[in-house]
């Protein structure tokens, strides 16, 4: 039977609510006490709790992103993929991005003793409902300030995708090349046929990625990762 002191401690943990203003420590304490909540984020000290996930507007796009990045991870030892992993960025920000790609040894982030990502992953992907989403506003500013090198935002309702690169402290779009392919500047060989992804043509998306994985740039990246490990 729980001691009176432990019982009082458990009862004192208030539930998370959208709009709560909390420290990161208090956010983690309340989040840990609510296992039924699958996704909650702290952005600029404010709590955001995700709504139930719809299939076409989030579940399927998310799966396609994970499939694409998962193939890249499999072909690139030293790079790690995370889905819905909590990221401790700073004292006021603990997002849970839809996908992240990080360099393990020598990268900008690390895995804490309690198994959280700490620091800025090199690439973050968010599935946004529309251009009104906080992914394009509050989160963008947080990721920029903390040095996330590349930020991909898929605006499903707008049928648009933005791939941003951090340059001189500001995000600028990476434009598709003449073949309509976007090439990551941080992860050599990571290529995306933007219009194929938006059209749901995952076979074409993976075909273009495989082409990137055969390039000299990707081979050179593999060699640099091996040296760092």
C-alpha positions in Angstrom: 0.0 0.0 0.0 1.3 3.5 -0.9 2.6 5.5 2.0 0.7 8.7 2.8 3.6 10.8 1.6 3.8 9.0 -1.7 0.0 9.2 -2.1 0.0 12.9 -1.5 2.8 13.4 -4.0 0.9 11.5 -6.7 -2.3 13.4 -6.0 -0.4 16.7 -6.3 0.5 16.1 -10.0 -1.9 18.2 -11.9 -3.0 17.1 -15.4 -1.5 18.7 -18.5 -3.9 21.2 -20.2 -3.5 23.0 -23.5 -2.2 26.5 -22.9 -0.6 25.7 -19.6 2.5 27.8 -19.0 5.1 25.5 -17.4 8.8 25.1 -16.8 10.3 22.2 -18.6 10.8 20.2 -15.4 7.1 20.6 -14.5 6.0 19.8 -18.0 8.0 16.5 -17.9 6.6 15.7 -14.4 3.0 16.1 -15.5 3.5 14.4 -18.9 5.1 11.4 -17.2 2.1 11.1 -14.9 -0.3 10.9 -17.9 0.5 7.8 -20.0 -2.8 8.1 -21.8 -1.4 11.3 -23.5 0.6 10.2 -26.6 1.8 13.6 -27.8 2.3 16.8 -25.9 4.9 19.6 -26.5 6.3 22.5 -24.7 6.9 25.4 -27.1 8.1 28.7 -25.6 6.9 27.6 -22.2 3.3 26.8 -23.4 1.8 23.3 -23.5 0.3 22.0 -26.8 -1.5 18.6 -26.7 -2.2 17.0 -30.0 -5.6 16.1 -31.2 -6.5 12.5 -32.3 -4.6 11.7 -35.5 -6.6 11.6 -38.8 -5.5 9.1 -41.5 -5.3 11.2 -44.7 -4.2 14.4 -43.2 -1.5 13.0 -40.8 -1.2 9.3 -40.4 -0.5 8.4 -44.0 1.8 11.4 -44.8 3.7 10.6 -41.6 4.2 7.0 -42.6 5.5 8.0 -46.0 8.1 10.4 -44.4 9.2 7.6 -42.0 9.5 5.1 -44.9 11.6 7.5 -46.9 13.9 8.5 -44.0 14.1 4.9 -42.8 15.6 3.8 -46.1 18.2 6.6 -45.8 19.0 5.5 -42.2 19.4 1.9 -43.3 21.9 2.9 -45.9 23.8 5.4 -43.7 25.4 3.9 -40.6 26.0 6.7 -38.0 22.7 8.4 -38.8 19.7 7.8 -36.6 16.0 8.3 -37.3 13.4 9.1 -34.6 9.6 9.3 -34.9 7.7 11.3 -32.3 10.7 11.4 -30.1 10.8 14.1 -27.4 13.6 16.6 -27.9 15.0 18.8 -25.1 16.0 21.9 -26.9 16.2 24.5 -24.1 14.6 25.6 -20.9 11.3 26.5 -22.5 11.1 24.1 -25.4 10.5 20.4 -25.5 8.9 19.5 -28.9 8.0 16.0 -30.1 8.6 16.3 -33.9 6.9 13.9 -36.3 10.4 12.8 -37.5 14.0 13.7 -36.9 17.3 12.7 -38.4 20.5 13.1 -36.3 24.2 12.3 -36.7 25.2 10.1 -33.8 28.9 10.6 -33.2 30.0 14.2 -33.7 26.5 15.6 -34.3 24.7 18.5 -32.7 22.6 16.4 -30.3 23.1 13.5 -28.0 21.0 10.9 -26.2 20.6 11.5 -22.5 21.0 9.0 -19.7 17.2 8.8 -19.5 16.9 8.2 -23.2 15.8 11.6 -24.6 17.3 13.6 -27.4 19.1 16.6 -26.0 20.2 19.4 -28.3 19.2 20.2 -31.9 18.9 17.3 -34.4 20.3 18.1 -37.8 16.9 17.6 -39.6 13.4 17.8 -38.3 10.2 17.0 -40.3 6.7 18.2 -39.2 3.3 17.3 -40.8 1.3 20.5 -40.6 -2.4 20.8 -41.2 -2.1 24.1 -42.9 -0.1 27.3 -43.2 -1.9 28.5 -40.0 -0.2 25.7 -38.0 2.2 26.6 -35.2 4.7 24.4 -37.0 5.3 27.3 -39.4 5.4 30.0 -36.7 6.2 29.3 -33.1 8.1 26.1 -33.8 9.9 27.5 -36.7 11.4 30.3 -34.6 12.3 27.8 -31.8 14.1 25.4 -34.3 15.9 28.3 -35.9 17.1 29.8 -32.6 18.3 26.4 -31.4 20.2 25.6 -34.6 18.2 22.9 -36.3 20.0 22.9 -39.7 17.2 21.7 -41.9 13.5 21.9 -41.3 10.9 20.2 -43.5 7.2 21.2 -43.2 4.6 19.3 -45.2 1.4 21.4 -45.3 -1.0 18.6 -46.2 -4.2 20.7 -46.7 -2.3 23.2 -48.9 -0.6 20.3 -50.8 2.8 22.0 -50.3 6.1 21.1 -48.8 8.8 23.5 -47.6 12.4 22.4 -47.1 14.3 25.1 -45.2 18.1 25.4 -44.6 19.6 27.4 -41.8 22.0 30.0 -43.2 23.4 32.9 -41.3 20.8 32.4 -38.6 17.8 32.5 -40.9 15.8 29.8 -42.7 15.9 29.9 -46.5 14.1 27.5 -48.9 16.1 24.8 -50.7 14.8 24.9 -54.2 14.3 21.8 -56.4 16.9 21.2 -59.1 16.2 21.1 -62.8 14.7 17.6 -62.4 12.4 18.7 -59.6 14.5 17.0 -56.9 15.4 18.6 -53.5 18.8 17.6 -52.2 19.7 17.8 -48.5 22.8 19.9 -47.8 23.4 18.3 -44.4 22.7 14.7 -45.3 24.4 14.0 -48.7 22.4 11.5 -50.8 19.1 12.4 -49.1 17.0 13.3 -52.1 13.3 14.0 -52.4 11.0 14.2 -55.4 8.7 16.7 -53.8 5.9 16.4 -56.3 5.9 12.6 -56.2 5.6 12.7 -52.4 2.7 15.2 -52.6 1.0 13.0 -55.2 1.4 9.9 -53.0 3.8 8.2 -55.4 6.0 6.5 -52.8 7.7 4.2 -55.4 9.0 7.3 -57.2 10.1 8.9 -53.9 12.1 5.8 -53.0 13.5 5.5 -56.6 14.9 9.0 -56.4 16.3 8.3 -52.9 18.1 5.2 -54.2 19.7 7.3 -56.9 21.1 9.6 -54.2 22.5 6.7 -52.2 24.7 5.7 -55.1 26.4 9.1 -55.5 30.0 9.9 -54.6 28.7 12.5 -52.1 26.9 9.8 -50.1 29.9 7.6 -50.2 32.1 10.5 -48.9 29.6 11.1 -46.1 29.7 7.4 -45.1 33.5 7.6 -44.9 33.3 10.8 -42.7 30.8 9.1 -40.4 33.1 6.1 -40.0 36.0 8.3 -39.0 33.9 10.1 -36.4 32.5 6.9 -34.8 
